[in-house]
């Protein structure tokens, strides 16, 4: 594997897609938004009436990505991470956003009621960070602030440095 695989995870609305797309562009890596991939391939196993969203078929997602991940050079963006094989990722970034900022972003997406509250609580209780730490080696899991355009630029610079170092060390 000549290029690393990177996982970007976090609560909906923290900026995973913005960061992932820009990072892929700058680093010359491929980008996979698991939500979009599931929609295109209809990789669902039902519908959640309470949250008004489809239920991801995690096994089919893993099957769909397996070959691509084994080649390396993939940035994966998804708000969950415990179903991906540990062997896939060289580094995991969990984006974190202050609750007041996140609330506004989710409201802007049309989230309301239980869905909005549950996502804010997910961020308050560090649910995605805890999931990442329990799913991958702790030393490869990193939290990054994602509140402002300046945070985005800092995160891009930091991850680009990591990718460049990884490529030097592994090629």
PyMOL commands that set and color helices and strands:
alter all, ss='L'
color gray80, all
select helices_A, chain A and resi 16-27+34-41+58-71+86-88+99-108+113-124+127-135+138-140+149-170
alter helices_A, ss='H'
color red, helices_A
select strands_A, chain A and resi 6-9+30-33+44-48+53-56+74-77+91-96+141-145
alter strands_A, ss='S'
color yellow, strands_A
deselect
rebuild
show_as cartoon
